Structures are given as structure tokens and as C-alpha cells.
């Protein structure tokens, strides 16, 4: 059996190995996971907030993050690629207009560093896909 652990400490005291074993080595949906997690005797149960008022607030925070990440500047020019309106600043919970970030060299460098880190994460996540080797080589050059 493969050893499993959490990438980040997000799920409290839930044991990653036990959660993996409960989910099993099969295709599953988020709906199936939530359904299984409803059983308080499962390890999965520990991964969720079951107080509906707290869960609702956390969900709204996630919706707010999604709003900030999905607002983009557009143009009638067909060659123009949409550009995000907001980016997270060096403070992980604060979004700042991209227009302001690019005007300040230190904030721009922080954004560039974050972009590079995200590319490295992308590389790690998909390292098994051989067709992306050329892209990975470019990421390594950054």
C-alpha cells in the first residue's frame, strides 16, 4: 500500500492515510465523499465543518475568493487575452488590483515570484505527463 499524507495541514486531526483508505483506490465524486463523511465514525468526517453556520460562512469566503480570481479585463481586440483584475498580495488574504501591483517594483517582483512558484507546483502536479517535458524545461529555466 502506498503511503499517503496531507500536502498542507488543512484538515485538522484527520489521518491522511485513513482518509485515503476510506475513499479507496477508485473513481469517486465530491458528492460521494461528502455522503461517506456524514458518518461520524469515519476519518473523513473529521475533514469537514459540520456546524452549518460556520460552514456557510467559510463557503461564502470561498465564493468571495472566487469572485476576486475570476474578474478579468477584456477587450474587443480578438488577440487580447483577458487579464486578471486582482491578484493576491504578499499577504495571502489580501487582493490588490493588478494595475497597482505592476506600478510598484517590489510588489511586481513578489507577484513574479508567486507566479514562478505556481509554475513549479504545476510542474510537480503533472510531472508524470511526458508530453509536457518541453514546458517543464522552460519552467526550469525561469
N, C-alpha and C positions, 0 to 999 in steps of 0.2 A: 504494500500500500504506500502511496505517495505521502510525504509529509506536507502538511498544509499549515500556513499561518496567515495572520492578517497583514496586509500591506501597510495599513495605518491603524492606529489604535482608535477605532471609531465605534466599535461595537461592545463597549463596556467589558464585562467579565465573561462574555461568551467565548468558549473554546473553539478556535477556528477548525481544528481537526474534527471535533464532534459535529460542528455545523456541516462541514463537507460530507461527513459520513451520513448525516440525516438527509441531505439533499440527494446524495448518490451520484454516481457517475453516469448520468443520463441527461437528456434534454429536459429542461423544465422551464416554466414561465414564472414571472414575478407573482402572478396570481396564485400559482400552486405553492410557492414558497410562503406567502402570507397565510394561506389556508393552513399549511402544515404548522406554521409558527403560532397559530392561535392556541394550540395545545400547550398549556403552561409546563408540561413535563418535558418539552423538547428544549434542546440547546438553542435552536432557532428563536424560540420565544424571547430569549434574553437580548436579541438583536433589535427588537422593536420597542417603540414607545407605545404603551397600551392605554395611557391616560389620554383620552380623546382631546381634551382642551390643550394639552401640551403638544400632542401630535399635530393638531390643526395649526397651531402657531408655527411649528417647525416647517410644516408643509408650505405655509404662506411665505415664510422666509425663503424657502427654496424657489417658490414661484417668483419672488422679487428678484432673486439672483438670476433666474432665467430671463426675466424681463430685461435686466441690465445687460445680459450677454447677447441678447437677440436683437437689440436695436442697432440698425446699421444705416449708414449714409448711402444713398443711391443716386444714380444719375441717369439721364435719358441717353447718355452715350453708351452704346451697346458694348464697348470694350471696357467700360468701367466696372471694376469688381467692387461689390459692396464692402464697406469698411466699418468695423465696429465703432459705435458711438462712445462706449465706455469700456475701460479696462480696470482690472483690479490694481490698486496701487501697491506699494511695498507693504502697506498694512493690508493683510489679506482680506479684511472685511470691508474695505472702503473702495468704492468705484469712483473713478475720476474720468472726466471727458478726455477722450484721446487727443483732441485738439490742444488741450492744455498740457498733456504729458509730453507731446513732441516738441513743445516750446521750451522745456526745461531739460538741459543735457543730462543731469543726474537721474531724473525720472525716466527719461528716454532710455538711458543705459540700463536702468532697473527693468524696464519693460523688455528690452532686448535680451537681458539675462534670463528673464522669465520665459520668453519665447524659446530660447535655446534649451532651457531645462525641460520645457514641454515637448520639444522635438526629441530630446533624449529619452523621455518617458515613452513617447510614441515608438521610438526605436526598440526599446526594451519590450513593449507590449506586443510588437509584431515581428520580433526578431526571427521567428520560425518561418516567415514567408519569404522564400528565396527570391521571388520576383521584385522585392523591394531592396535588394542589396545595393543597387546603384544609388538609390535615395539615401540609404543608410550611410554610404560612403560620403555623400555630400554633407549629411548631418555631422559626421565625424570631423569634417574639415572646418566646421564653424568654430 
